[in-house]
Amino acid sequence: MQKFFFDMKDGVPMRDRTGIEFNTNAEAISHCKEIAQDFRDNSLRDDQDLEILVVNESGKEIYREFVHCEPE
């Protein structure tokens, strides 16, 4: 298993210091999409610049999801 971090950025980066372990990059990306969907459905803020970055334990960004863009 590998640890992945889910950093948030809306002009000012907010680092995830805890992370979550997943077996694959695909599982971490899927989790990121679920987080973004939760923000779309439940957030009281409409921050159009909010994005979630998936960073692996080596520090490499593997995926980026803009929260207020509907997924394809």
C-alpha positions in Angstrom: 0.0 0.0 0.0 1.1 3.5 -0.7 0.1 6.7 1.2 -1.6 9.5 -0.8 -2.2 13.1 0.2 -5.2 15.2 -0.8 -4.1 18.8 -0.8 -6.6 21.6 -1.3 -5.9 24.8 -3.1 -8.1 27.9 -3.6 -5.4 30.5 -4.1 -3.7 29.4 -0.9 -2.5 25.8 -0.7 -3.6 23.7 2.3 -1.4 20.6 2.7 -2.8 17.3 3.8 -0.4 16.1 6.5 -2.2 12.8 7.3 -2.8 11.1 4.0 -4.7 7.8 3.3 -3.3 4.5 2.1 -4.5 3.0 -1.2 -3.3 0.1 -3.3 -3.2 2.0 -6.6 -3.2 5.4 -8.0 -6.7 4.7 -9.5 -8.1 4.1 -6.0 -6.7 7.4 -4.8 -8.0 9.3 -7.8 -11.4 7.8 -7.3 -11.4 8.9 -3.7 -10.4 12.4 -4.8 -13.4 12.5 -7.1 -15.7 11.5 -4.2 -14.3 14.3 -2.1 -14.9 16.8 -4.9 -18.5 15.5 -5.4 -19.1 15.9 -1.6 -17.9 19.5 -1.8 -20.2 20.1 -4.8 -23.2 18.6 -3.0 -22.7 19.9 0.5 -20.5 23.0 0.6 -22.0 26.3 1.6 -19.3 28.1 -0.3 -19.2 28.5 -4.0 -15.4 28.9 -4.4 -14.8 28.5 -8.1 -11.1 28.2 -7.7 -11.1 25.2 -5.3 -9.1 22.2 -6.5 -8.0 19.0 -4.9 -4.6 17.6 -5.7 -3.6 14.0 -5.2 0.0 13.7 -4.2 1.8 10.3 -3.8 4.2 9.6 -0.9 7.1 10.6 -3.1 5.6 14.1 -3.4 4.6 13.8 -7.0 1.2 15.2 -8.0 -0.7 12.4 -9.9 -4.1 14.0 -10.3 -5.9 17.4 -10.0 -9.7 17.8 -9.7 -11.4 21.2 -9.9 -14.3 21.0 -7.5 -16.7 23.2 -9.3 -16.2 21.6 -12.7 -18.6 18.7 -13.3 -16.7 15.5 -13.9 -16.7 14.1 -17.4 
